[in-house]
Amino acid sequence: MPHVNPEGEQQQYVEKQIEEAREGEYPPHKDIGKAQNGSMVNDMEDLKQLGEDMDEMRTNSEDEKHGMVPDPEQ
């Protein structure tokens, strides 16, 4: 696999998410009246999706190995 710069890698990640959304990989958005404002998740379906999203994220040390600078400490 050829080396991709961080910007190219981010672009590939975004394009993958867009394609998966088009293919129905992600559940549809909740009606605004049912969404709980200020919450990361509104129900078990949202929690499962958040878990899958988090599994795909790299750790700071993994980002550093790929030449990326991690976000500042929150």
C-alpha positions as CSV (number, residue, x, y, z in Angstrom):
1,M,0.0,0.0,0.0
2,P,1.6,3.3,-1.0
3,H,2.2,5.9,1.7
4,V,-0.5,8.5,1.9
5,N,0.0,11.9,3.5
6,P,-2.3,12.8,6.5
7,E,-4.6,15.0,4.3
8,G,-5.0,12.3,1.8
9,E,-5.7,9.7,4.5
10,Q,-8.4,12.0,6.0
11,Q,-9.9,12.5,2.6
12,Q,-10.0,8.7,2.1
13,Y,-11.7,8.2,5.5
14,V,-14.4,10.8,4.7
15,E,-15.0,9.3,1.3
16,K,-15.4,5.9,2.9
17,Q,-17.9,7.2,5.4
18,I,-19.9,8.9,2.6
19,E,-20.0,5.8,0.5
20,E,-21.1,3.6,3.5
21,A,-23.8,6.1,4.3
22,R,-25.1,5.9,0.7
23,E,-25.1,2.1,0.9
24,G,-27.2,2.2,4.0
25,E,-24.4,1.3,6.5
26,Y,-25.5,4.0,8.9
27,P,-29.0,4.3,10.4
28,P,-31.1,7.3,9.2
29,H,-31.1,10.5,11.3
30,K,-33.6,10.7,14.1
31,D,-36.5,13.1,13.9
32,I,-35.5,16.4,15.7
33,G,-38.4,16.0,18.0
34,K,-37.1,12.6,19.3
35,A,-33.4,13.6,19.5
36,Q,-32.1,14.4,23.0
37,N,-30.2,17.6,22.7
38,G,-26.8,17.6,24.4
39,S,-26.5,13.8,24.5
40,M,-23.9,11.8,22.5
41,V,-26.4,9.0,22.0
42,N,-30.2,8.9,22.1
43,D,-30.7,5.1,22.2
44,M,-29.0,1.7,22.0
45,E,-28.8,2.0,18.2
46,D,-26.9,5.2,18.5
47,L,-24.6,3.7,21.2
48,K,-23.8,0.7,18.9
49,Q,-22.9,3.0,16.0
50,L,-20.8,5.2,18.3
51,G,-18.9,2.1,19.4
52,E,-18.2,1.1,15.8
53,D,-17.0,4.6,15.0
54,M,-14.7,4.6,18.0
55,D,-13.3,1.2,17.1
56,E,-12.2,2.6,13.7
57,M,-10.3,5.6,15.3
58,R,-6.6,5.3,15.9
59,T,-4.9,6.2,19.2
60,N,-2.6,9.2,19.6
61,S,0.5,6.9,19.4
62,E,-0.9,5.3,16.2
63,D,-1.4,8.7,14.7
64,E,2.2,9.7,15.6
65,K,3.5,6.6,13.9
66,H,1.7,7.8,10.7
67,G,3.2,11.2,10.9
68,M,0.2,12.9,12.3
69,V,0.0,15.3,15.3
70,P,-2.7,14.2,17.8
71,D,-5.3,16.7,19.0
72,P,-4.3,18.7,22.1
73,E,-5.4,17.3,25.4
74,Q,-9.1,18.0,25.9
